[in-house]
Amino acid sequence: MDQRWLQRHQIGVYALAVGAAAGIGLTRPDTASALERLINPVLAVLLYVTFLEIPLVELRNSLTNRRFMAGALAVNFLVVPVVVFGLARVLPDDPVILVGVYMVLLTPCIDYVIAFTDMAGGDAGQLTATTPVLMFVQLLLLPAYLWAFMGREIAAAIEPGPFLEAFLFLIAGPLTLAWLTQLWGRRADAGHRWEELMGWLPVPMMGATLLVVIASQLPRVRDSLEQIAVVVPVYVAFLCLMPVLGRLAATALRLPDGESRALVFTSVTRNSLVVLPLALALPAEYAIVPSVVVTQTLVELTGLLVLTRLVTSRVWERSETMLRNVGSQ
């Protein structure tokens, strides 16, 4: 077994992790609270080893890419709200259900989307450079969207703390540590050997992330299954629509393939792990909202595994050629 073997068999590794997580979540729900405490540490390690694979010069250059930045902002904060508002029309007129759907679907992911983008051959460095902007804009706009869609009371319940904590612990910290590690690797053999050792971890850490997230959250969903089953078709529809719209936006902007894939993944992946503390902090009458948010996590992780396989297949390459030919006419 070597690193290339892990890359070739990564989908199998993730399938095993999802299966083990489902088994633990269904048969040992008492472990959920302990596993939930592991989510952020495991995510931090995953992002650290992902950032290690991004050359520092690439990240510096990505900061000046205005075209990709404009595309990411437009898709996430103009296109997505329209799609979400339209999809929500099929849901019951229940504010508890609606607030959970709006909270999770209106906030673009700032953490494991980078790892999935890297796994699919996308420009993870470019996406990493956009995360501070995505975090800041969603922090400003989420209360505004909730006020527009649901009213002032629920908008006032949104606190910035979880967003800022997630950014510092999951993005700024691992990114700084990866930068220091790369500097160490350039100057010392020990640092270079450490980088090589860390190169084994992206696939196992993604598997560990899937395991702790699904196993810790599945009991929460199971306890409210009858009430929240109605949101699953909306989440599936979102997963089907946004890759298409993200791909069309990337073609319109004439982004290269790596940036195109990154734009697709940022348009699809939502910020459920950061939104969950917000949902837990809502008043008692919104007690079901965390289950609505967690359901999106479970649907999304399954969908991302499928999307990753699709993006790395020949179907993606053929559609890329077709779209460019249509755009040039």
N, C-alpha and C positions, 0 to 999 in steps of 0.2 A: 504494500500500500504506500502511495506517495500522494503529494498534493494534487497532481493531475488526476489520480484515481478518485480522490474526493470530489473534485470538480465535476468529473464525468458522472458520478453517482450521487450528486447532491440531492436530486429530487427524491431518490429512494431514501436517503438519510432523513429528509424532511417528512416524507410519508410515514416512516417509522416513528419519528418524534410526535407527529400528530396522532397516530394510533395509540402510542403509549400515553399521551396526554389525555386522550378521550377515556382510556381505561382508568387512569388515576382519577380523573374528574368525576366519573360516574360511580366508581366503586369505593373511592376514598375521599369523599367530600370534606372530611375533617382536616385534610392537609391543605385546603385552599388558602387559608390565611397565612400559613407559613410560606407557601409558594408565592403568594402575592407580594410578600416582602422581598422576594428575589428578583422581581421583574426589572426594576431599575438598575440594580447592580449587573445583572446579566446583559441588559441592553447597553449599559456603559462599556462593558468589555467588548461586546459585538461591534459597537461603533468605533472603539479604539483600534481594533484589528482591521476594520474596514478603512479607517482613515490612514492607517499605515501603508495601505496599498496605493494611496493617492500621492503622487509627487508634489512637493511643496510649490514648485514653480507653476504647476498646472493649476493649483488652487489660487495662486496670486493672479494668474491670467484670467481665471474665471470671474474674478470680482469686477472686471471691466466689460463683461459681455452683456451689454444693455439689451440686445435682442432677446436672449434667453430670459433675462430677468423680466422684461416686459411680457413675454409669453407666459411665464409662470404666474405672474401677478394677474394677468387678464383671465387666464383659464380658471385659477383658483378663486378669484374674488369678483369676477363678472359672469363667467359662464356657469360655474358650479352653483351659485345661488339661484340662478334661473332654473337650472335642471332640478335642484332640490325642491324648490317651491312647487314646480310642476309635478314632481313625483309625489309630494306630500298630499296632493289633492285627492289621491286614492285612499288615504288613511282615514280612520274614524276621526271625528271632530273631538278628539280627546286631548286636552292641553298637556297631560302627563306624557302621552306617547309622542306628541309633536315636538315637545321641547327636547326630548332625548334625541330624536332624529335630527332636528336642526342643529343641536350642539355638536354632534359628532360629524355630520356630513359637511358642515360649513367651515371646518377647520382642517387645513392641509397638514399632513404628517411632517414632523421635523426630526424623526429618529430612525426607525427601521426602514423607512423608504430609501434611505441612502444605501443600506446593505442590499436590499432587493434590486435597486438600480444597478449597483455594481455587479451583482450576480447575473443580471440580464445583459451585461455588456454595455450599459448606459454610462453616461458621463457623470460619475458620482462626485467628482471634484467640482463640477459646475453646480450640481444640486446642493452640495455642501455650502458653497459660497452664497446660495440664496436663502439658507435656513434662518439667519438672523432677520432678514427682511420679511420672510413668511411668518415667522413667529410674532414680530412686532405688528404687522398689519392685521393678522387674525385677532390679536389681543385688542386692537382698536375696533375692528369691525364686527366681531361676534356680538357684543351687546347691541350694536346698531341694527344688525340683521334680526336679532331676537325681538328687539323693540318693534321693528317694522312688521315682522311676521306674527308676533304674539302679544306685544304690549309692553309697557314700561316696567311692570312688576318683576317679570322674569329676567329682563335685561339687567336690572339693578342687582341681581343676585350673583352676577359674574365677578369673580375676584381675579386680579392679575397674578397672584402668588404662584399657583401651580404652573402657569406658563413660564414664568421667570425661573423657577426652581428646575423645571425640566430642561430648559435651555442651558443653564449653567452646568447641571450634572450630566446631561446626556449629549450635549454638543460642545460647549466651550471647554469643559474639563478633558474629555477624551481627545478632542482635537489638539489642545495644547500639549497633552502628554504624547500624542503621536508625533507632533512636530519636534519635541525634544528628543524623542527616540530616534527619529530620522537624522537629526544632527549628531547624536551619539554614534549612530551607525556609520556615518561618514568619517568620524574621527577615531574610532576604536574598533578593533576586531570583535571585541565582546559585544559591542552594540550591533554590529552586523550579524553576528550569530543570534542575538536576541530577535532581530527582525526576521531572520529565517525561521526561527522557532515559532514566532507569532503568525507566520504565513500558513501554518497548519490549522489555525483556529477559526477562520471565517465560517466554514461550513459547519463544524461542530457547534460553534456559538449560535449560529442561526437555528440549528436544531434545538439547542438548549432554550433559546428565546421562545420558539414555538411551543415547546414543552411546558415551560412555566406559565406562559400567558394563557394557553388553552386550559391546562389542568387547573389553574387557580380560578378561572372565570366561568368554567362550564357549570359548576354547582349553582352559581348565582343565576344563570340563565335557566337552568332546569327547574328551579323553584318558581319561576314566573312564566313558564313556557306558554301556557294557554293565553295569557294576556298579551304577550309580545310577539307571538307568531306572525301577527299581521304585518310587522315591519320587515320581515325577511324578504318578501318579493321586492320591496322598495330598495333594499340594500343590494340585492342581486341585479336589479335593473340599473342601479348606479354603476355597479362594477362592469356592466356590459356597455353602457353608454359612454362613460368617460374615456376609456381608451380610444374609442373612435373619434371623439371630439378633440382629445389631446393630440392624436395623430394628425388630424386635419389642421389643427392650429400650428403644429410643428412644420407641416408641409407649406402652409401659407407663409410662415416666417422663413422658409428655406433653411431650416436648421440642419446641420450635419447629423448623421445617423445616431451618434452617441448622445447628442443633445436632444434629439427627437425622442429617444427612449427615455431619457431623464424627464422630459416634459410629460410624457404619457404616465409615468409612475407618480409624479407629483400631482397630476390631475386626479388620479384614482385613489391614492392612499390617504387615509384620514387620521386625525390626531387623537384617536380613541384613548390611548394610555395617559395622555395629559388631560383630556376632558373628563376622564373618570373621577378624579378628585373633585372637580367642579360639580359633577352630578351627585356625588356623595354628600356634598355640602349644602344641597338644596333643602328647602323646608320639608317637613314630614309628609305632606300631601303629595310630594313628588318622589316617594320612596321607590317607585318602579323604574325611574329614569336610569339608574346605574345598569339595570338589566338590559334596557334598550340600547345603551351605549356598548355594553359588553357583547351583545348579539352582533353588532356591526363588526367588532373585532374578529369574532369567530368566522363570520361570513367573509370578511376581507382577507384574512390570512389564507383561507382555502382558495379564494379567487386569485390572490397574488401568486400562489404556486402555479396555477394554471396559466396566468398571464406571463410569468417568467418563462415558462416552457414555450409559449406561443411566440414571444418576442425573440427567442433564440432559435426559432425554427426557420425553415426555408419559406414558409408562408409569409413571414414578416418581410423577408428580403424581396420576395416577388411583389408584395403590395407596395413596398417602398419604390420600386422601379415604376410600377403602374401609376402611383400618385405623382411622381416627378414628371412622367410623360404627359399626364393630363394637365399638370400645372404649367408645362412649357408650351402648351398649345394655345 
